[in-house]
């Protein structure tokens, strides 16, 4: 009897965009919906995961706290 071996590979999960569909830059230069700058929005597609995670885990929460 031949048993097939299944190899499990953990593929990296891409960091999802923080866009919530409210796309308007405010007077402070940040998107009213996701709090990213125009440059961050434009560069999202070419950002590496480390930069995206930093933005999501550090910068955006900081910006949200500053607005509260």
The first five atom37 places (N, CA, C, CB, O) and aatype in JSON, in Angstrom:
{
  "aatype": [20, 20, 20, 20, 20, 20, 20, 20, 20, 20, 20, 20, 20, 20, 20, 20, 20, 20, 20, 20, 20, 20, 20, 20, 20, 20, 20, 20, 20, 20, 20, 20, 20, 20, 20, 20, 20, 20, 20, 20, 20, 20, 20, 20, 20, 20, 20, 20, 20, 20, 20, 20, 20, 20, 20, 20, 20, 20, 20, 20, 20, 20, 20, 20, 20, 20, 20, 20],
  "atom_mask": [
    [1, 1, 1, 1, 1],
    [1, 1, 1, 1, 1],
    [1, 1, 1, 1, 1],
    [1, 1, 1, 1, 1],
    [1, 1, 1, 1, 1],
    [1, 1, 1, 1, 1],
    [1, 1, 1, 1, 1],
    [1, 1, 1, 1, 1],
    [1, 1, 1, 1, 1],
    [1, 1, 1, 1, 1],
    [1, 1, 1, 1, 1],
    [1, 1, 1, 1, 1],
    [1, 1, 1, 1, 1],
    [1, 1, 1, 1, 1],
    [1, 1, 1, 1, 1],
    [1, 1, 1, 1, 1],
    [1, 1, 1, 1, 1],
    [1, 1, 1, 1, 1],
    [1, 1, 1, 1, 1],
    [1, 1, 1, 1, 1],
    [1, 1, 1, 1, 1],
    [1, 1, 1, 1, 1],
    [1, 1, 1, 1, 1],
    [1, 1, 1, 1, 1],
    [1, 1, 1, 1, 1],
    [1, 1, 1, 1, 1],
    [1, 1, 1, 1, 1],
    [1, 1, 1, 1, 1],
    [1, 1, 1, 1, 1],
    [1, 1, 1, 1, 1],
    [1, 1, 1, 1, 1],
    [1, 1, 1, 1, 1],
    [1, 1, 1, 1, 1],
    [1, 1, 1, 1, 1],
    [1, 1, 1, 1, 1],
    [1, 1, 1, 1, 1],
    [1, 1, 1, 1, 1],
    [1, 1, 1, 1, 1],
    [1, 1, 1, 1, 1],
    [1, 1, 1, 1, 1],
    [1, 1, 1, 1, 1],
    [1, 1, 1, 1, 1],
    [1, 1, 1, 1, 1],
    [1, 1, 1, 1, 1],
    [1, 1, 1, 1, 1],
    [1, 1, 1, 1, 1],
    [1, 1, 1, 1, 1],
    [1, 1, 1, 1, 1],
    [1, 1, 1, 1, 1],
    [1, 1, 1, 1, 1],
    [1, 1, 1, 1, 1],
    [1, 1, 1, 1, 1],
    [1, 1, 1, 1, 1],
    [1, 1, 1, 1, 1],
    [1, 1, 1, 1, 1],
    [1, 1, 1, 1, 1],
    [1, 1, 1, 1, 1],
    [1, 1, 1, 1, 1],
    [1, 1, 1, 1, 1],
    [1, 1, 1, 1, 1],
    [1, 1, 1, 1, 1],
    [1, 1, 1, 1, 1],
    [1, 1, 1, 1, 1],
    [1, 1, 1, 1, 1],
    [1, 1, 1, 1, 1],
    [1, 1, 1, 1, 1],
    [1, 1, 1, 1, 1],
    [1, 1, 1, 1, 1]
  ],
  "atom_positions": [
    [[0.84, -1.17, 0.0], [0.0, 0.0, 0.0], [0.89, 1.24, 0.0], [-0.96, -0.01, 1.22], [1.84, 1.33, 0.78]],
    [[0.59, 2.17, -0.87], [1.36, 3.4, -1.0], [0.6, 4.55, -0.35], [1.67, 3.71, -2.48], [-0.55, 4.81, -0.67]],
    [[1.26, 5.21, 0.55], [0.65, 6.38, 1.19], [1.23, 7.64, 0.58], [0.87, 6.36, 2.73], [2.45, 7.78, 0.45]],
    [[0.37, 8.52, 0.22], [0.88, 9.8, -0.3], [1.19, 10.71, 0.87], [-0.15, 10.47, -1.27], [0.51, 10.69, 1.9]],
    [[2.19, 11.49, 0.7], [2.57, 12.44, 1.75], [2.12, 13.83, 1.3], [4.12, 12.41, 2.02], [2.35, 14.25, 0.17]],
    [[1.5, 14.49, 2.21], [1.05, 15.84, 1.93], [1.97, 16.8, 2.66], [-0.42, 16.05, 2.35], [2.16, 16.72, 3.87]],
    [[2.53, 17.71, 1.91], [3.42, 18.7, 2.49], [2.59, 19.95, 2.78], [4.63, 19.01, 1.55], [1.93, 20.5, 1.9]],
    [[2.65, 20.38, 4.02], [1.95, 21.59, 4.4], [2.92, 22.76, 4.33], [1.34, 21.45, 5.83], [4.0, 22.72, 4.93]],
    [[2.54, 23.77, 3.61], [3.37, 24.95, 3.48], [2.57, 26.14, 4.01], [3.81, 25.18, 1.99], [1.45, 26.39, 3.55]],
    [[3.14, 26.85, 4.95], [2.5, 28.05, 5.47], [2.88, 29.22, 4.57], [2.92, 28.33, 6.95], [4.02, 29.68, 4.58]],
    [[1.93, 29.69, 3.81], [2.17, 30.84, 2.95], [1.92, 32.11, 3.76], [1.27, 30.8, 1.69], [1.04, 32.14, 4.61]],
    [[2.7, 33.13, 3.49], [2.49, 34.37, 4.23], [1.12, 34.97, 3.9], [3.6, 35.38, 3.91], [0.67, 34.96, 2.75]],
    [[0.48, 35.48, 4.92], [-0.82, 36.12, 4.74], [-0.57, 37.6, 4.49], [-1.77, 35.89, 5.98], [0.07, 38.25, 5.31]],
    [[-1.06, 38.13, 3.39], [-0.81, 39.54, 3.11], [-1.51, 40.43, 4.13], [-1.28, 39.9, 1.69], [-2.58, 40.09, 4.64]],
    [[-0.91, 41.56, 4.42], [-1.5, 42.52, 5.34], [-2.63, 43.22, 4.59], [-0.43, 43.56, 5.88], [-2.39, 43.85, 3.56]],
    [[-3.87, 43.12, 5.09], [-4.99, 43.72, 4.37], [-4.95, 45.25, 4.45], [-6.3, 43.21, 4.93], [-4.45, 45.82, 5.42]],
    [[-5.47, 45.88, 3.43], [-5.55, 47.34, 3.4], [-6.51, 47.83, 4.48], [-6.01, 47.83, 2.0], [-7.53, 47.19, 4.74]],
    [[-6.18, 48.95, 5.12], [-7.07, 49.51, 6.13], [-8.22, 50.32, 5.52], [-6.29, 50.37, 7.08], [-9.03, 50.88, 6.26]],
    [[-8.3, 50.39, 4.21], [-9.33, 51.18, 3.54], [-10.73, 50.71, 3.95], [-9.17, 51.11, 2.01], [-11.03, 49.52, 3.93]],
    [[-11.58, 51.69, 4.33], [-12.96, 51.37, 4.67], [-13.94, 52.02, 3.72], [-13.27, 51.8, 6.1], [-15.15, 52.06, 3.98]],
    [[-13.43, 52.53, 2.6], [-14.29, 53.08, 1.56], [-14.72, 54.53, 1.78], [-15.49, 52.24, 1.44], [-15.56, 55.03, 1.03]],
    [[-14.17, 55.19, 2.78], [-14.43, 56.63, 2.98], [-13.14, 57.32, 2.55], [-14.83, 56.98, 4.51], [-12.25, 57.57, 3.36]],
    [[-13.06, 57.63, 1.27], [-11.8, 58.08, 0.68], [-11.84, 59.58, 0.4], [-11.5, 57.31, -0.6], [-12.27, 60.02, -0.66]],
    [[-11.37, 60.33, 1.39], [-11.32, 61.78, 1.26], [-10.19, 62.28, 2.14], [-12.68, 62.45, 1.66], [-10.16, 62.01, 3.34]],
    [[-9.25, 63.0, 1.53], [-8.15, 63.56, 2.31], [-8.61, 64.81, 3.02], [-6.92, 63.86, 1.41], [-9.15, 65.73, 2.4]],
    [[-8.41, 64.84, 4.33], [-8.77, 66.0, 5.14], [-7.73, 67.09, 5.04], [-8.97, 65.59, 6.58], [-6.72, 66.94, 4.35]],
    [[-7.97, 68.19, 5.73], [-7.04, 69.32, 5.71], [-5.68, 68.97, 6.3], [-7.64, 70.49, 6.46], [-4.69, 69.65, 6.02]],
    [[-5.63, 67.91, 7.11], [-4.36, 67.47, 7.68], [-3.59, 66.54, 6.74], [-4.6, 66.77, 9.01], [-2.5, 66.08, 7.08]],
    [[-4.15, 66.26, 5.56], [-3.48, 65.42, 4.58], [-3.7, 63.94, 4.79], [-2.04, 65.69, 4.59], [-3.11, 63.12, 4.09]],
    [[-4.56, 63.57, 5.75], [-4.84, 62.17, 6.04], [-6.23, 61.8, 5.54], [-4.71, 61.88, 7.54], [-7.14, 62.62, 5.55]],
    [[-6.37, 60.57, 5.11], [-7.66, 60.07, 4.66], [-8.64, 60.08, 5.84], [-7.53, 58.64, 4.04], [-8.29, 59.64, 6.94]],
    [[-9.83, 60.56, 5.61], [-10.85, 60.6, 6.66], [-11.27, 59.19, 7.09], [-12.08, 61.38, 6.18], [-11.7, 59.0, 8.23]],
    [[-11.15, 58.21, 6.22], [-11.57, 56.85, 6.54], [-10.5, 56.01, 7.2], [-12.02, 56.17, 5.32], [-10.75, 55.39, 8.23]],
    [[-9.31, 55.97, 6.61], [-8.28, 55.04, 7.11], [-7.09, 55.72, 7.78], [-7.78, 54.21, 5.97], [-6.23, 55.04, 8.33]],
    [[-7.04, 57.04, 7.74], [-5.98, 57.83, 8.37], [-4.61, 57.7, 7.72], [-5.87, 57.45, 9.81], [-3.6, 58.1, 8.31]],
    [[-4.56, 57.15, 6.51], [-3.28, 57.11, 5.8], [-3.08, 58.41, 5.04], [-3.21, 55.89, 4.83], [-4.05, 59.08, 4.68]],
    [[-1.83, 58.76, 4.81], [-1.52, 59.92, 3.97], [-1.71, 59.53, 2.51], [-0.05, 60.44, 4.23], [-1.79, 58.35, 2.18]],
    [[-1.78, 60.52, 1.66], [-1.9, 60.24, 0.22], [-0.73, 59.41, -0.27], [-1.97, 61.54, -0.57], [-0.92, 58.52, -1.1]],
    [[0.47, 59.69, 0.23], [1.65, 58.92, -0.15], [1.54, 57.47, 0.31], [2.91, 59.56, 0.43], [1.88, 56.55, -0.43]],
    [[1.06, 57.27, 1.54], [0.91, 55.9, 2.05], [-0.13, 55.13, 1.26], [0.52, 55.93, 3.54], [0.03, 53.93, 1.01]],
    [[-1.19, 55.79, 0.86], [-2.22, 55.15, 0.05], [-1.63, 54.74, -1.3], [-3.44, 56.09, -0.15], [-1.83, 53.62, -1.76]],
    [[-0.91, 55.65, -1.92], [-0.33, 55.4, -3.24], [0.73, 54.29, -3.19], [0.29, 56.67, -3.8], [0.84, 53.49, -4.12]],
    [[1.5, 54.24, -2.12], [2.59, 53.27, -2.0], [2.16, 51.94, -1.43], [3.68, 53.83, -1.15], [2.96, 51.01, -1.43]],
    [[0.93, 51.79, -0.95], [0.49, 50.56, -0.28], [0.81, 49.32, -1.12], [-1.02, 50.61, 0.0], [1.27, 48.32, -0.59]],
    [[0.57, 49.4, -2.4], [0.74, 48.23, -3.28], [2.2, 47.77, -3.36], [0.22, 48.56, -4.7], [2.46, 46.6, -3.63]],
    [[3.14, 48.67, -3.12], [4.56, 48.3, -3.22], [5.24, 48.21, -1.86], [5.29, 49.3, -4.09], [6.42, 47.85, -1.78]],
    [[4.52, 48.52, -0.8], [5.1, 48.41, 0.55], [5.35, 46.93, 0.89], [4.17, 49.06, 1.61], [4.58, 46.05, 0.49]],
    [[6.41, 46.69, 1.62], [6.64, 45.35, 2.14], [5.76, 45.1, 3.35], [8.13, 45.15, 2.5], [5.18, 46.04, 3.91]],
    [[5.64, 43.85, 3.75], [4.8, 43.51, 4.9], [5.25, 44.2, 6.18], [4.81, 42.01, 5.12], [4.41, 44.61, 6.98]],
    [[6.56, 44.35, 6.38], [7.05, 44.99, 7.61], [6.59, 46.44, 7.67], [8.6, 44.92, 7.68], [6.16, 46.91, 8.73]],
    [[6.66, 47.14, 6.58], [6.22, 48.54, 6.54], [4.7, 48.63, 6.73], [6.64, 49.21, 5.22], [4.21, 49.5, 7.44]],
    [[3.98, 47.73, 6.08], [2.52, 47.71, 6.24], [2.13, 47.43, 7.68], [1.89, 46.66, 5.31], [1.25, 48.09, 8.23]],
    [[2.79, 46.45, 8.3], [2.47, 46.11, 9.7], [2.79, 47.27, 10.65], [3.25, 44.86, 10.14], [2.03, 47.54, 11.58]],
    [[3.89, 47.95, 10.4], [4.24, 49.11, 11.23], [3.16, 50.18, 11.09], [5.63, 49.69, 10.81], [2.73, 50.77, 12.09]],
    [[2.74, 50.43, 9.9], [1.69, 51.42, 9.67], [0.41, 51.01, 10.39], [1.42, 51.58, 8.16], [-0.21, 51.83, 11.07]],
    [[0.01, 49.75, 10.25], [-1.23, 49.25, 10.85], [-1.15, 49.16, 12.38], [-1.57, 47.89, 10.28], [-2.12, 49.49, 13.07]],
    [[0.0, 48.73, 12.91], [0.12, 48.46, 14.34], [0.58, 49.65, 15.17], [1.07, 47.33, 14.56], [0.31, 49.72, 16.37]],
    [[1.28, 50.6, 14.53], [1.85, 51.71, 15.27], [1.27, 53.07, 14.82], [3.36, 51.72, 15.11], [0.68, 53.8, 15.62]],
    [[1.46, 53.38, 13.56], [1.12, 54.71, 13.08], [-0.38, 55.0, 13.07], [1.66, 54.89, 11.7], [-0.82, 56.03, 13.59]],
    [[-1.17, 54.11, 12.5], [-2.61, 54.38, 12.42], [-3.28, 54.44, 13.79], [-3.3, 53.31, 11.57], [-4.1, 55.33, 14.02]],
    [[-2.95, 53.52, 14.74], [-3.52, 53.67, 16.08], [-3.1, 54.98, 16.77], [-3.1, 52.49, 16.94], [-3.89, 55.59, 17.49]],
    [[-1.85, 55.41, 16.54], [-1.37, 56.67, 17.11], [-2.17, 57.84, 16.54], [0.15, 56.86, 16.83], [-2.58, 58.73, 17.28]],
    [[-2.38, 57.82, 15.25], [-3.14, 58.9, 14.61], [-4.58, 58.93, 15.1], [-3.11, 58.75, 13.09], [-5.15, 60.0, 15.33]],
    [[-5.16, 57.75, 15.26], [-6.54, 57.66, 15.75], [-6.63, 58.21, 17.18], [-7.04, 56.19, 15.7], [-7.58, 58.92, 17.51]],
    [[-5.65, 57.89, 18.02], [-5.64, 58.39, 19.4], [-5.49, 59.9, 19.43], [-4.51, 57.74, 20.2], [-6.08, 60.57, 20.28]],
    [[-4.7, 60.44, 18.52], [-4.5, 61.89, 18.47], [-5.78, 62.61, 18.06], [-3.38, 62.24, 17.48], [-6.0, 63.75, 18.46]],
    [[-6.63, 61.95, 17.28], [-7.89, 62.57, 16.84], [-8.97, 62.51, 17.91], [-8.38, 61.9, 15.58], [-9.92, 63.28, 17.88]],
    [[-8.82, 61.59, 18.85], [-9.87, 61.39, 19.88], [-9.89, 62.52, 20.89], [-9.68, 60.06, 20.61], [-10.7, 62.52, 21.81]]
  ]
}
